[in-house]
Amino acid sequence: MNTYKRMQALGRRPAAPALVRHIAVRRADGATLPSHPACAASDPQSCAHALVDARLNEALFRYERVIRDRFDAIEDVLRSLSPYQHDLDFAEKAQVMAEQRLGLRWPQSALEHAWVAGVDMKTLFAHATFEGVARCVASADFDQAAWRTALPLNVARWREFGYHTVDISPCADGRLQGLLPFVLRTVPDEAVLVKAYAGALFDIENDVADWAQRQVHQYASGVFGLDYLKVAVYHFSSSSPTQQGCAAHGSHDDVAITAAIERLYALRHAVAEQFGPDMAPQVVLIGVDTDLDAIRIHLPDISGRLHAQRFLDSAHLYRQTLGLPADVALGHIEQAVKSYAHDLGGLGAKGNESGMQGLAVAWLVANFSQIEYVLHHHAGRYAVIGHDEQFICVGDMVPRLHLRNQFYYAHLDTVEEGAADLDVGIRIFSGLNVRRGLPVPVLVHFQYSSAVPDSRARAVQRGQRIRAAIATRYAELCSRGLLQCCVAVSDRRGREPLAFVADDASVSPCMH
């Protein structure tokens, strides 16, 4: 079968001839952007790489539109409601409009007295946002069916590369919330742990506990010879490096990289000190250009060291191999990874060099599809290169919601422990929502295990405790109705995907 037919059979488009023209691009605001590092053509649609999965890209784009439409319609509906709030039948009109355009019902208490004091738009906005989250989680199986089984990196691949668990700590920045299925084309499943922290500054003690739990599970299952991989993910902006980089590090890329490397080293040291040097997990650092979703992969050398300025660049490799047949392009990437490993004197402190090389190749090739996704569906760079999140999630990650800039995430067990992450989120939403008179929707979410007695009740209590602490910390915003918070829980085993506690989704939590 020739290359053209082979690509068609795989659902991938044949490659167009490589284009080498460097053309500056102007943004709508008149700013001149640097030439695209992966595709230099004036028309991003003309770049088509042989290793890109076009069908998967289309499935992910349909998913993106479905999720975004659920939230984008909220403000439009509220604007449409505003002129009718003093009508005698306002409550009925509002409910009909909500059901028809948003698929929900407003809390009746927020509508009944609109003719006296005006409708409480802040409460309606927050209610619709939380309902949108619940709907996304409830319909995730249907919404994601077209792309979940098509993602190239799954449990079988991890085992092939020598890993039983991949523990990923990205920055809590909302631009990284599509990291797994989009940027890394990785299946969100039980083999992948994701805990985001501001600046990717993950909690070392919690990570040691996660490592120990996964190791015990492997031994109990009779699985030996596989390793634990820890990945930290920093981010940067190629078109606005000093303003749209990581807020937790003041948009200083070098600081973000150094801090992430130090955390990875600290984790290795902590495990080695407690369980022996041979038990320390492998570590990898990944950088994401949030303008383009291209990645940099920093692999450890033979002594386990990571190098801030030495990495594999997916945008550069995409451009080098654009126009080549699939097998030739893949061979070029494999050779680039081998050369990188040779220059470092070898990869990984545990001797799993072939597995680490294989993982790097797989992630690079997978990211080519995301580079082209942004080229074809977002004109090469996202229109909003900064923050555009819909809500803040506090506690455990929202299950089964994976999309760029949908939410800012702060992993925590107590507000005091996660204060820095929360403050960054509130600062972001002060610009996104508060300045426009809209509230900051905060979803406090914790998972529980239905196999453990009273686990759900403890998760609820923890959520309520966190909500009360948030109301105290941000009392001024709460007093003005500009912070709306609710508590939800979900079962790790999937029996209860997302459940709001009592009627929290329909009232202001700051009033509790």
C-alpha positions as CSV (number, residue, x, y, z in Angstrom):
1,M,0.0,0.0,0.0
2,N,1.5,3.4,-0.9
3,T,1.9,6.2,1.5
4,Y,-1.2,8.1,0.3
5,K,-3.5,5.1,0.7
6,R,-1.9,4.1,4.0
7,M,-2.7,7.6,5.4
8,Q,-6.2,7.4,4.1
9,A,-6.7,4.0,5.8
10,L,-5.5,5.5,9.1
11,G,-7.8,8.5,8.8
12,R,-4.9,10.9,8.2
13,R,-4.4,13.3,5.4
14,P,-1.5,13.0,3.0
15,A,1.1,15.7,3.5
16,A,1.2,18.8,1.5
17,P,4.6,20.1,0.2
18,A,6.6,21.8,2.9
19,L,6.4,25.6,2.9
20,V,9.4,27.6,4.0
21,R,8.2,31.2,3.7
22,H,8.4,33.3,6.9
23,I,5.4,35.6,7.1
24,A,4.7,37.9,10.0
25,V,1.1,37.8,11.2
26,R,-0.9,40.7,12.6
27,R,-3.4,40.2,15.4
28,A,-6.8,42.0,15.4
29,D,-5.4,44.6,17.8
30,G,-2.6,45.4,15.3
31,A,0.2,43.7,17.2
32,T,2.7,41.9,15.0
33,L,3.2,38.3,16.0
34,P,6.3,36.2,15.3
35,S,6.2,33.7,12.4
36,H,4.6,30.4,13.4
37,P,7.4,28.0,14.4
38,A,5.7,25.0,12.9
39,C,4.0,26.4,9.9
40,A,5.4,29.4,8.0
41,A,2.6,29.6,5.5
42,S,0.3,32.7,5.4
43,D,-2.7,30.3,5.3
44,P,-2.5,27.8,8.3
45,Q,-4.9,25.5,6.4
46,S,-2.1,24.7,3.9
47,C,0.0,22.9,6.5
48,A,-0.9,19.3,6.6
49,H,1.5,16.7,8.1
50,A,1.4,13.0,7.2
51,L,1.5,11.9,10.9
52,V,-1.5,14.0,11.9
53,D,-4.8,12.2,12.8
54,A,-7.3,14.3,10.9
55,R,-10.3,12.3,12.1
56,L,-9.3,12.6,15.7
57,N,-8.9,16.4,15.3
58,E,-12.4,16.7,13.9
59,A,-13.9,14.7,16.8
60,L,-12.1,16.9,19.3
61,F,-13.2,20.0,17.6
62,R,-16.9,18.9,17.7
63,Y,-16.4,18.2,21.4
64,E,-14.9,21.7,21.9
65,R,-17.9,23.3,20.2
66,V,-20.4,21.4,22.2
67,I,-18.8,22.3,25.6
68,R,-18.2,25.9,24.7
69,D,-21.7,26.4,23.4
70,R,-23.1,25.3,26.8
71,F,-21.3,28.1,28.6
72,D,-21.2,30.8,25.9
73,A,-25.0,31.0,25.8
74,I,-25.3,31.9,29.5
75,E,-24.6,35.6,29.1
76,D,-26.7,35.9,26.0
77,V,-29.7,34.5,27.8
78,L,-29.2,36.8,30.8
79,R,-29.0,39.8,28.5
80,S,-32.2,38.7,26.8
81,L,-33.9,38.3,30.2
82,S,-33.0,41.7,31.5
83,P,-35.7,43.8,29.7
84,Y,-38.5,41.6,31.0
85,Q,-37.7,41.5,34.7
86,H,-40.5,43.8,35.7
87,D,-43.2,42.0,33.6
88,L,-45.9,40.2,35.6
89,D,-45.1,36.9,33.9
90,F,-41.3,37.3,34.2
91,A,-40.7,34.1,36.1
92,E,-42.5,32.1,33.5
93,K,-40.7,33.7,30.7
94,A,-37.4,33.2,32.4
95,Q,-38.0,29.5,33.0
96,V,-39.1,28.9,29.4
97,M,-36.0,30.7,28.0
98,A,-33.7,28.8,30.3
99,E,-35.2,25.4,29.4
100,Q,-35.2,26.1,25.7
101,R,-31.7,27.7,25.4
102,L,-29.7,26.3,28.3
103,G,-31.5,23.1,29.2
104,L,-32.0,24.0,32.8
105,R,-34.4,25.7,35.2
106,W,-33.6,28.8,37.3
107,P,-34.0,28.6,41.1
108,Q,-37.5,30.0,41.6
109,S,-36.4,32.0,44.6
110,A,-34.2,34.1,42.4
111,L,-37.1,35.1,40.1
112,E,-40.1,35.7,42.4
113,H,-39.2,39.2,43.6
114,A,-37.6,40.5,40.4
115,W,-40.3,43.1,40.0
116,V,-39.4,44.7,43.3
117,A,-35.6,44.7,43.4
118,G,-34.6,43.5,40.0
119,V,-33.5,40.0,39.0
120,D,-30.4,38.7,40.8
121,M,-28.3,38.2,37.7
122,K,-25.2,37.1,39.8
123,T,-27.1,34.2,41.2
124,L,-28.5,33.2,37.9
125,F,-25.1,33.4,36.2
126,A,-23.5,31.2,38.8
127,H,-26.4,28.7,38.8
128,A,-26.2,28.3,35.0
129,T,-22.4,27.9,35.2
130,F,-22.7,25.1,37.8
131,E,-25.5,23.4,35.9
132,G,-23.4,23.6,32.8
133,V,-20.6,21.8,34.6
134,A,-23.0,19.1,35.8
135,R,-24.4,18.6,32.3
136,C,-20.9,18.3,30.9
137,V,-20.0,15.6,33.4
138,A,-23.3,13.7,33.0
139,S,-23.0,13.6,29.2
140,A,-19.3,13.0,29.1
141,D,-19.6,9.4,27.9
142,F,-21.7,10.6,24.9
143,D,-19.7,13.8,24.3
144,Q,-16.3,12.1,24.4
145,A,-17.1,8.8,22.7
146,A,-15.8,9.9,19.3
147,W,-12.3,10.6,20.6
148,R,-11.6,8.7,23.8
149,T,-10.9,5.3,22.0
150,A,-8.9,7.1,19.3
151,L,-6.3,8.7,21.6
152,P,-2.9,7.1,20.9
153,L,-1.5,7.0,24.5
154,N,-3.3,4.6,26.9
155,V,-2.6,2.0,29.6
156,A,-1.1,-0.5,27.1
157,R,1.3,2.1,25.8
158,W,2.5,3.1,29.3
159,R,3.2,-0.5,30.0
160,E,5.0,-0.8,26.7
161,F,7.3,2.1,27.7
162,G,7.8,0.5,31.2
163,Y,5.5,2.6,33.4
164,H,2.5,1.5,35.5
165,T,1.6,5.1,36.5
166,V,2.1,8.5,34.9
167,D,1.6,11.2,37.5
168,I,1.3,14.7,35.9
169,S,1.3,18.0,37.7
170,P,0.6,20.9,35.3
171,C,0.3,24.5,36.4
172,A,-3.3,25.2,37.5
173,D,-3.6,27.7,34.7
174,G,-6.9,27.1,32.7
175,R,-5.0,27.0,29.4
176,L,-3.6,23.6,30.4
177,Q,-7.0,22.0,31.2
178,G,-7.0,20.3,27.9
179,L,-3.6,18.9,28.5
180,L,-4.4,15.1,28.3
181,P,-6.7,14.6,25.4
182,F,-5.7,17.6,23.3
183,V,-2.0,18.6,23.9
184,L,-0.7,15.1,24.8
185,R,-3.4,13.0,23.2
186,T,-3.4,10.9,26.3
187,V,-6.4,8.9,27.5
188,P,-7.6,10.2,30.9
189,D,-7.8,6.9,32.9
190,E,-6.8,5.2,36.1
191,A,-3.1,4.9,35.0
192,V,-2.8,8.7,34.8
193,L,-2.9,10.9,37.9
194,V,-3.4,14.7,37.3
195,K,-3.1,17.2,40.1
196,A,-2.6,20.8,39.1
197,Y,-0.9,23.5,41.2
198,A,-0.1,27.1,40.6
199,G,3.3,27.3,38.9
200,A,3.3,23.4,38.8
201,L,4.6,23.5,42.3
202,F,3.2,20.2,43.4
203,D,3.0,19.0,47.0
204,I,5.9,16.7,47.6
205,E,4.5,14.9,50.6
206,N,1.2,14.2,48.8
207,D,3.1,12.9,45.8
208,V,5.2,10.6,48.0
209,A,1.9,9.2,49.4
210,D,0.5,8.8,45.8
211,W,3.7,7.0,44.8
212,A,3.6,4.6,47.7
213,Q,-0.1,3.8,47.2
214,R,0.5,3.0,43.5
215,Q,3.6,0.9,44.2
216,V,1.7,-1.1,46.8
217,H,-1.2,-1.6,44.4
218,Q,1.3,-2.9,41.7
219,Y,2.9,-5.4,44.1
220,A,-0.5,-6.6,45.4
221,S,-1.5,-7.1,41.8
222,G,1.6,-9.2,41.1
223,V,3.0,-6.7,38.6
224,F,6.7,-6.1,38.8
225,G,9.3,-4.4,36.6
226,L,7.3,-1.3,35.8
227,D,8.1,2.1,37.1
228,Y,6.4,5.3,38.2
229,L,6.8,8.4,36.1
230,K,6.4,11.9,37.4
231,V,5.8,14.7,35.0
232,A,5.8,18.4,35.8
233,V,4.3,20.8,33.1
234,Y,5.2,24.5,32.9
235,H,3.8,26.8,30.3
236,F,4.9,29.9,28.3
237,S,3.6,32.3,25.6
238,S,5.6,32.6,22.5
239,S,3.8,35.8,21.3
240,S,3.5,37.5,24.7
241,P,6.3,36.0,26.9
242,T,6.4,38.8,29.6
243,Q,2.6,39.1,30.0
244,Q,0.9,35.8,29.3
245,G,3.4,33.3,30.8
246,C,2.8,31.7,34.2
247,A,1.2,34.2,36.6
248,A,2.6,32.3,39.6
249,H,6.1,33.0,38.4
250,G,5.5,36.5,37.2
251,S,5.7,35.4,33.6
252,H,9.4,34.6,34.0
253,D,9.8,31.4,32.0
254,D,13.3,30.6,33.4
255,V,12.0,30.9,36.9
256,A,9.1,28.6,36.1
257,I,11.4,26.0,34.6
258,T,13.9,26.1,37.4
259,A,11.1,25.8,40.1
260,A,9.6,22.8,38.4
261,I,12.9,21.0,38.1
262,E,13.6,21.7,41.8
263,R,10.3,20.1,42.7
264,L,11.0,17.0,40.6
265,Y,14.4,16.6,42.2
266,A,12.9,17.1,45.7
267,L,10.4,14.3,45.0
268,R,13.1,11.9,43.8
269,H,15.2,12.8,46.9
270,A,12.2,12.3,49.3
271,V,11.4,8.8,47.9
272,A,15.1,7.8,47.8
273,E,15.7,8.8,51.4
274,Q,12.7,6.9,52.6
275,F,12.7,3.8,50.4
276,G,16.1,3.7,48.8
277,P,17.7,5.2,45.7
278,D,16.5,2.5,43.4
279,M,12.9,3.2,44.2
280,A,13.0,6.9,43.2
281,P,10.5,7.6,40.3
282,Q,11.6,8.7,36.9
283,V,11.0,12.4,36.2
284,V,10.3,14.3,33.0
285,L,9.6,18.0,32.4
286,I,7.3,19.3,29.7
287,G,6.7,22.8,28.5
288,V,3.6,24.0,26.7
289,D,3.4,27.0,24.5
290,T,-0.2,28.0,25.3
291,D,-0.5,30.1,22.2
292,L,0.0,27.1,19.9
293,D,-0.2,24.0,22.1
294,A,3.3,22.9,20.9
295,I,5.4,21.2,23.5
296,R,9.0,20.9,24.7
297,I,10.1,17.7,26.3
298,H,13.0,17.8,28.8
299,L,14.3,14.2,29.4
300,P,16.7,13.3,32.2
301,D,20.2,12.4,31.4
302,I,21.9,9.2,32.7
303,S,22.4,10.7,36.1
304,G,18.7,11.8,36.3
305,R,19.4,15.5,35.8
306,L,17.1,17.7,33.7
307,H,18.5,20.5,31.6
308,A,16.5,23.8,31.4
309,Q,17.8,24.7,27.9
310,R,18.0,21.3,26.3
311,F,14.7,19.9,25.1
312,L,12.9,18.3,22.2
313,D,10.7,20.9,20.4
314,S,7.6,19.5,18.7
315,A,7.0,22.7,16.6
316,H,10.6,22.5,15.3
317,L,10.3,18.8,14.5
318,Y,6.8,19.3,12.9
319,R,8.3,21.9,10.5
320,Q,11.4,19.8,9.7
321,T,9.2,16.8,8.7
322,L,6.3,18.7,7.0
323,G,5.9,17.3,3.5
324,L,7.7,14.0,4.2
325,P,6.0,10.6,3.9
326,A,4.8,9.2,7.2
327,D,7.5,6.6,7.6
328,V,10.3,9.0,6.7
329,A,8.9,11.6,9.1
330,L,8.7,9.1,11.9
331,G,12.2,7.9,11.3
332,H,13.5,11.5,11.4
333,I,11.8,12.0,14.8
334,E,13.1,8.8,16.2
335,Q,16.6,9.8,15.1
336,A,16.2,13.3,16.7
337,V,15.3,11.6,20.0
338,K,18.3,9.2,19.8
339,S,20.6,12.1,19.0
340,Y,19.2,14.0,22.0
341,A,19.8,11.0,24.2
342,H,23.3,10.6,22.8
343,D,24.2,14.2,23.5
344,L,23.1,13.8,27.1
345,G,25.2,10.7,27.5
346,G,22.1,8.5,27.9
347,L,18.6,8.8,29.3
348,G,17.2,8.1,32.8
349,A,18.9,7.0,35.9
350,K,17.2,3.5,35.9
351,G,18.4,2.2,32.5
352,N,15.0,2.4,30.8
353,E,16.4,4.4,27.9
354,S,14.4,2.7,25.2
355,G,11.1,3.1,27.0
356,M,11.8,6.8,27.7
357,Q,12.8,7.4,24.0
358,G,9.6,5.6,22.9
359,L,7.5,7.8,25.2
360,A,9.2,10.9,23.9
361,V,8.6,9.9,20.2
362,A,4.9,9.0,21.0
363,W,4.2,12.4,22.7
364,L,6.0,14.4,20.0
365,V,4.0,12.6,17.2
366,A,0.8,12.9,19.2
367,N,1.4,16.6,19.6
368,F,1.8,17.2,15.9
369,S,-2.0,16.6,15.7
370,Q,-2.6,19.2,18.3
371,I,-0.3,21.7,16.5
372,E,-2.4,21.2,13.4
373,Y,-5.6,21.3,15.4
374,V,-4.7,24.9,16.4
375,L,-3.5,25.7,12.8
376,H,-6.7,24.6,11.2
377,H,-9.4,25.4,13.8
378,H,-7.9,28.4,15.6
379,A,-5.9,30.1,12.7
380,G,-2.6,29.0,14.1
381,R,-2.8,30.8,17.4
382,Y,-5.7,30.9,19.9
383,A,-7.7,34.1,19.6
384,V,-7.5,34.5,23.4
385,I,-3.9,33.7,24.3
386,G,-4.6,34.6,28.0
387,H,-7.2,33.6,30.5
388,D,-10.8,32.9,29.6
389,E,-12.0,30.4,32.2
390,Q,-15.6,29.9,33.2
391,F,-15.1,28.9,36.8
392,I,-12.7,27.9,39.5
393,C,-12.5,24.3,40.7
394,V,-11.2,23.8,44.2
395,G,-10.3,20.5,45.8
396,D,-10.2,17.5,43.4
397,M,-10.3,17.9,39.6
398,V,-13.7,18.0,38.0
399,P,-14.2,14.5,36.6
400,R,-14.4,14.1,32.8
401,L,-14.2,17.7,31.8
402,H,-11.2,18.3,29.6
403,L,-11.0,21.5,27.6
404,R,-8.6,24.5,27.4
405,N,-9.6,27.5,29.5
406,Q,-12.8,26.0,30.9
407,F,-11.7,26.3,34.5
408,Y,-8.9,27.3,36.8
409,Y,-8.0,24.4,39.2
410,A,-6.6,24.6,42.7
411,H,-5.8,21.2,44.2
412,L,-6.0,21.5,48.0
413,D,-7.2,19.9,51.2
414,T,-7.3,23.1,53.2
415,V,-7.7,26.7,52.2
416,E,-4.6,27.6,54.2
417,E,-2.5,25.0,52.3
418,G,-3.9,26.2,48.9
419,A,-4.1,29.9,49.6
420,A,-1.5,30.8,47.0
421,D,-3.3,28.9,44.3
422,L,-6.7,30.3,45.2
423,D,-5.4,33.8,45.3
424,V,-4.0,33.5,41.8
425,G,-7.4,32.2,40.6
426,I,-9.3,35.0,42.3
427,R,-6.9,37.5,40.8
428,I,-7.5,36.0,37.3
429,F,-11.3,36.1,37.7
430,S,-11.2,39.7,39.1
431,G,-10.2,40.6,35.6
432,L,-12.5,38.2,33.7
433,N,-15.7,38.6,35.7
434,V,-15.7,40.9,38.7
435,R,-14.7,44.0,36.6
436,R,-17.9,43.3,34.5
437,G,-20.1,42.9,37.6
438,L,-20.3,39.1,37.2
439,P,-19.5,36.7,40.1
440,V,-16.6,34.3,40.4
441,P,-18.2,30.8,40.3
442,V,-16.2,28.5,42.6
443,L,-17.0,24.8,42.6
444,V,-15.7,23.0,45.7
445,H,-15.4,19.4,44.6
446,F,-14.1,16.3,46.4
447,Q,-14.1,12.7,45.4
448,Y,-14.9,9.8,47.7
449,S,-14.8,6.0,47.4
450,S,-18.1,4.1,47.6
451,A,-16.1,1.1,48.8
452,V,-15.1,2.9,52.0
453,P,-17.8,3.3,54.7
454,D,-18.9,6.9,55.3
455,S,-16.4,8.2,52.7
456,R,-19.1,10.3,51.0
457,A,-20.2,12.0,54.3
458,R,-16.5,12.9,55.0
459,A,-16.1,14.3,51.5
460,V,-19.3,16.5,52.0
461,Q,-18.0,17.7,55.4
462,R,-14.6,18.6,53.9
463,G,-16.3,20.5,51.0
464,Q,-18.5,22.4,53.4
465,R,-15.5,23.3,55.6
466,I,-13.6,24.5,52.6
467,R,-16.6,26.6,51.4
468,A,-16.9,28.3,54.7
469,A,-13.1,29.1,54.7
470,I,-13.4,30.5,51.2
471,A,-16.3,32.7,52.3
472,T,-14.2,34.0,55.2
473,R,-11.0,34.6,53.1
474,Y,-12.9,36.5,50.4
475,A,-15.6,38.0,52.6
476,E,-15.7,41.3,50.7
477,L,-16.5,39.6,47.4
478,C,-19.0,37.4,49.0
479,S,-20.8,40.3,50.7
480,R,-21.3,41.9,47.2
481,G,-22.5,38.6,45.7
482,L,-19.4,38.5,43.5
483,L,-18.2,35.1,44.7
484,Q,-20.7,32.3,44.3
485,C,-19.6,28.9,45.6
486,C,-21.2,25.5,45.8
487,V,-20.1,22.0,47.0
488,A,-20.2,18.9,44.9
489,V,-18.9,15.3,45.4
490,S,-18.3,12.4,43.1
491,D,-17.5,8.7,43.5
492,R,-14.0,7.6,42.3
493,R,-15.6,4.4,41.1
494,G,-18.0,6.3,38.8
495,R,-21.3,5.4,40.5
496,E,-22.0,9.1,41.2
497,P,-20.3,11.3,38.6
498,L,-21.1,14.7,40.1
499,A,-23.7,15.6,42.8
500,F,-24.3,19.0,44.3
501,V,-24.7,19.0,48.1
502,A,-28.2,19.8,49.1
503,D,-29.4,22.9,47.1
504,D,-26.0,24.6,46.9
505,A,-26.2,25.1,43.2
506,S,-29.2,27.3,43.6
507,V,-28.2,29.6,46.4
508,S,-25.3,31.8,47.4
509,P,-23.0,29.8,49.6
510,C,-21.7,32.9,51.2
511,M,-25.1,33.2,52.9
512,H,-24.7,29.8,54.6
